[in-house]
Amino acid sequence: MQAITDFFMRNMIAVYFFYGLAFFTMGLALALTARHTSRLRFARAIPCMAAFGLLHGAHEWYEMGERIALETRQYAPSLPAELARLFLLVASFAMLLCFAVQLLMPAATPRRRIYAPVAVLVVLWVSVSLVYARIVQTPPLETVAIADGLARYLLAMPGAALAAWALMREQRVLRLMDLSQFGRDMVSAAAALLLYGVVGQLFLKPSALPWTAHLSSEQFILWFGIPVQLFRAVMAVALTVFLIRMMNAFAVEHNRRLERADHARMIAQQGALDAERRTMVAMETMNDELRLAAHKLSLLLDVSNLLDMPDGLETRLWQAMTRIIEALPFADAGLVLISRWDGRSEAVMGVTGFDAIDADGDSAIYAQAVELGRVCASKGLAVCRHADGAVIQFDVEAEANDPQHKCRAHGAPTTMISYPVTAHHHAYGSIALVRLSPIRYRPAPAEMALMAGVAQQLGVSIENALLTAEAQRHEQVLGEMLRQVVSAQESERQRIARELHDATGQSLTAVGLGLRGVETRLAQSACDPTLAPLVNQVRELRSFAQNALGELHHIISDLRPPQLDELGLAAALRWYVQSYARRRDIDATFRVEGDDSRLPPNYRTVLYRIAQESLTNVAKHTQATQVSVCLKVGDEQVELEVADNGCGFDPTLPSRLAGQPMVGWGVVGMRERALLLGGHCIIDTAPGAGTRVHVTAPVNHDRLILPSEETRVYG
């Protein structure tokens, strides 16, 4: 044992070197490891432990240098050199305290709360050292030795104990993180640190401290046979080994984070792939829906355009059914069954896809299609027929999105489908679609919905055709009634003119001639003075007869002017306007454009009566001083315009309320006469702005058929 002691005593320089190397290695290794990121509080406290190792290693090497100088040159340490050594020692112990406090406090603790306890202990150490040195009156170098010993008791031992406690607490965190294998290294490091700080720092260099007589470095050699520096070096090596092994926990934790990150990235990538796949599926579904919607809209638009063509209903339905058969994959043939058409209780139209035998009604398939259409029209429900002869009725709206659709769920293939043709909740018949191909085919829900939409479109077209036919019949009846009224009016005017000319005119002429003879006989008897008054009376009566005959001629001309039949419409209007201007004392003008000779007699009569009624209204109601009549005869239409500068009126007010009798039977008559020609009459007026009557009518219109008019000159 003595030999071992002598060996270490002779090689104390090597012991100091080994001691400093152990701490310096620990500090350097921890400093390099401190760059790793970790969730452990131990990782945040590593810089303080690294600083402790580097500073304490530097302190031991400093002491090694002093010992070398002492053995080689009998060097005696000076006060500044000892103070520098003491600073390194205290600084290393302060870093050990910082390591312990940072491990014990929560992670979010501010740095000032970590350094405050360390600063308090350092201040306490300084105060105790100075007070004790002052009490015992020691020289400066001895004071440094006292401060050295007190630093180990007041700083190193509490720091080592607190650090060991903190490491023991931290190893529980490692167990929670499934890093228990490193927890054992942490426990071993805590034990090494505790032995180093409590046992190794308990024995001091000889000084003025009273307990150094029993707990000195020489006493440690006597008890254990080795220098206390060697014990500290061994503990430093153990601490270094266990702390470096603990550093592997950072690598494991980092690898686990990488694995978790990779796993999360893979999950995210898989989720992104799934989302992209779902997006692609959704886009494909949307594209399919858009294509189907475009196909549906295109088909419905084509069908609508075909049904709106000016051809007959049967031709339009045939063209529409041909387009429908081309667009629907299910159907190879089809027909439209219309209830109550043109006096018939049933009509089959738009037959397409059947051969000639089918069209004659001899084929069983054609007969089955017609019968299926009858059932559909009578029930008001869609009907499908299958290859096994089963006939199934279903509601189009109720089962539109039903996956267990009655027709599609049936085992046998569908051969015929019939949909009711409706519009505005009214049934007009049915459409029957037939599959002639032997290839099995099950119509998709979208295709069946398209069939239902086509049936509705056909319903609207058939309804419009029925309404148009009804309107045409009513218009024909109305036109016939108007024609009869106008014909009756013209016939009555001719009869009255004829009666006035043949009876009243002849009578007035005879009266005039008789009065003229009486006047002549009385004039021959002028010698008799008593007859002079009679001559004057007879002359006055003859003048009255002549005036009455002239007025009668005017009335007859108004009823049926001879110019209208002999010279045409333009000449009759010019004569009437000139006569109107003389009689009414109004500035009236007439203008004609085009050749009126191509106008049929019925056009002349109607336009003349409209102009006559307009001028009569001007004279009665407008208080006008100027009036113009314009006739324009073109290749396609004829126009008549009568404009005045009178008071005008408000056409939106009733005639009785406004006190304007012009908006009455005269205006109605003008409009009805214009309708007889297939044209229209527009009255443009406003209060104080005059009135303009504008009539247009197509020249080649054959709606008005008046009875043949007798050309006769009265007068």
PECORVEN-V144801 format. One line per field, one symbol per residue. phi: phi as a letter, one per 20 degrees, with the letter a starting at -180 (. if undefined). A space follows every 50 residues. Layout:
phi = ???
//
This chain:
phi = .fffffffffdffffffffffffffgffffffffffebeffgffeggfff fgfffffffffffffffffffeclfdgeffffffffffffffffffffff ffffegfefffffefffffffffffffffffffffelefgffffffffff ffeedfffffffffffffffffffffemcffefffffffffffffffeff efedfgbfffeffdcdfffffffdmcffffffffffffffffffffffff ffffffffffffffffffffffffffffffffffffffffffffffffff fffffffeffffffffffffffffffeeffedbabcddelclndfbbdcm fbneefffffneefffffffffffffffemcfccddfenfdcebefffdf defefgffeffffedbccdfecblmcedqbdddcdeffffbdffgfffff ffffffffffffffffffffffffffffffffgfffffffffffffffff ffdfffffffffffffffffffffdffeffegffffffffffffffffff fffffffffbffffeedofffffffffffffffelcfdcccccndefeff gffffffffffffffffffeceledcbcccdcddfdbcccccccdffmae feeffffemcffebfffgffffffffemdbddddbagndmccdcdcbffe ddfecefgeeebddp
//
